[in-house]
Amino acid sequence: MTDMQPVMSARGLVKRYGRVTAMDQADFEIYPGEVLAVIGDNGAGKSTLVKSLCGAVVPDHGVIELDGKPIHFTSPMQARDAGIETVYQNLALSPALSIADNMFLGREIYAPGILGRVFKKLDKKAMHKQARERLVELGLLTIQNIGQLVETLSGGQRQGVAVARAAAFAKKFVIMDEPTAALGVKESRRVLDLIKDVRARGLPIVLISHNMPHVFEVADRIHIHRLGRRAAVIDPEKYSMSDAVAIMTGAMEPPAELCPPKVTAH
Amino acid sequence: MTSETTRGPQEFEKVLADSATEVAQFELEDNNLLRRLHHFLHANPTAVPVIVLIISILMFGAIANNFFTAFNMTLIIQQVTIIGILGVAQTLIILTAGIDLSVAAVMMLSAVLMGNLAVNMGVPTVLAIPFGVLVGAACGGANGLLVTRFRLPPFIVTLGTWKIFFALNLYFSGGQSIRSQDIDQAAPALKLFGDSFQLLGAQFTTGSLLMLLLFPLFYYILNWTPWGRHVYAVGDDIDAARLSGIRTRRVLLSVYALAGALCALAGWVSIGRVGSVSPQSFFEGNLDAITAVVIGGTSLFGGRGSIFGTLVGALIVGVFRSGLNLSGVDVLWQQFAVGALIILAVAIDQWIRKVSS
C-alpha cells in the first residue's frame, strides 16, 4: 500500500429501508487520478453506495471523508458544491435548450457590471466560448454549433455534452452511471475514449457499469460490491472478467488483499 | 491470469478505424416542399402564427369594409390589451407545463379590491393599487404552493381556485359594480390605463402601450436571465432540471406568484379599459388567454414556445373577432372560428413536434 490519501473514502456505511438492508458496513475509496469501476449484481447495493457519495442518499451509519475531512451531504447540491459531479444515466439534460444553456444550467455566468448584477443579464458570449472550449478539449469537435438544441444531438453526442459539463465543473471527481448502457458500438467507443481523456486531465472517475469489457478496458481498479458491502477491490491486469463475475456472484472467494492504488496515476 | 485481449478495444471494434467518418447525410431531392416546411417550422415555431396573422389581416382587409383603417387596427390592439397581459401570465405558466384557469378570477378579484379600497373605503390610490397587486401575487402564490408542496395537478388546483377567487370577488364586491363617476371623483388613477393619446394619426391607450411593452420585457427575462432559462428547463424536463441543480419548486412558485401579480396588473388596466369595476366582466378572459398562448405556438406540454407568439396569438383572436364583426358575420360564427383556430394550432404544434421525438 502507498500512503497516498484517497480523494474520498467511506467506512462502515449502513442504509436500511424498513427491514431491507441496502448497505451493510460498506467501505469505499477513490484515489487521485484513477478510474475506479464499481460493479455488482442487481440489488447488491452499488447504486445506494454511489448515491450516498453524491448526496442523493443519506446513510444511517458510517463516515464519509473528502480529502481526509468528514462530510455529511444531505442533498446532491451539497456534493456538487464540494466538487463532485455526477453524470446520470438519463443524463439530466433539457432537450429543448441549447448545448451552452445545458452546460451552464443552474450555474450561469452573469454579464459584467450593472447589467449582470441588477438586470441579471446572462453573458451568453462567455458561456458559448467556455462551452465550446470544454467540448474541444474533450475532442467533441463534431458538434459545430454550440447554440444547437440538445434534442437534435445523437445519443453519444448527448453523453458527450453531459460528460463535458461534469468534467468542466468537477473539482474532486466525476461519477458516471452506466455511461455506455444506451449506446451503440461506435458511440460507446467514443465515450470510453472520453473517460480516458478526463482521467488524463487528472480528474478521478467512479464508473458504474455492467459492461465487463468496458470496465476492464478503462478501469485502474475494480470495486466489486456484493450483498451490500465491498467484497473485493481487484486489479484488472491480474484478474480476468470471469474472476470478477465469480467474485461478484459468490462463486469465488474474494482475494484477501485489496488492490492498492496505482502510483503511476500521478 | 492476465490476458492482453481484455485491455484496450475489443477485437470486433478494430474495424471502426476504417468505418465511415462523415456525419450522416441524406439526399436533398428527398426533401420535398412539405418536409422543408416542417423543418423550417420546427426551427421557427413562431412562424406559424405570424403567417396566420398576415393571411387573416389580408383576408379581412379584402372582404370587410373599414377593416384596413388605422382606427380599426388600433381598436383591435385595444381590444386585446387584457387578453395580451393575461396571455403573458398564462405563457409563463404553460411554459412550465402547467395551466392556470384562475387568471381572470385573480384579475377581477384584484380589480374589485383596488376599487373597493380606493373608492368606497377612502384608502389612498397609491396604497390601494400595490395592495391589489400584492393580493394577485398571493393568489398566484397559493396556486403555486398547492402545485409544488401538495403536488396537485395545476389543472385541478386552478379549477378549484378559479371558483374560490370568483366567490371572494362576489363577496368583496357584493355583486355591485363601482360606477365610472365614483372612480373619477375618488380615485382617477385607477383609470390611468384608459387614457388615450394620438400617435401617427391613430389613437392608442396607455393600457395597450403597457401591454405591448410587457412582451419585449418578458422576452428579455425568459431568454436572457437564468430565471427565464430555468422556466424553460423546468417545463421541458423537471427531473433533469432538478438534477442540474435548479431549485424547481422555487422556480414554479415564483412563476405562479408572478403570473398572479400580472393578472392583478391586468385588473388595474381593465378598470381603465371598461371605465368601471364590474365583478362579472371578462368572464371569458380565462379561455381567451389560453387561446392566445396556444394559437401563438406555445406547447401545452411545456418547455417550448415564445412570448411573442402569444402577442401574435392574441392579435389573431382580435383580428378574427373584428374582421368577422365588420363583415357582418353572426357572433356564433366568431366563436366557431376561434374554436377551429385552437384545434388547428394544437394540431400544427403536434405535427411540428414530431421531428423531435
Interface residues (C-beta under 8 A of the other chain):
Chain A: P76 M77 R80 T86 Y88 N90 L91 A92 L93 S94 P95 A96 L97 D101 N102 L105 G106 R107 E108 Y110 F119 K120 K121 L122 K124 T142 E151 T152 V185 K186 R189 P213 F216 E217 P236 E237 K238 Y239 S240 M241 D243
Chain B: M1 T2 S3 T6 R7 G8 P9 Q10 F12 E13 L16 S19 V23 W224 T225 P226 W227 R229 H230 Y232 A233 D236 D237 D239 A240 A241 L243 S244 G245 I246 G303 R304 S356
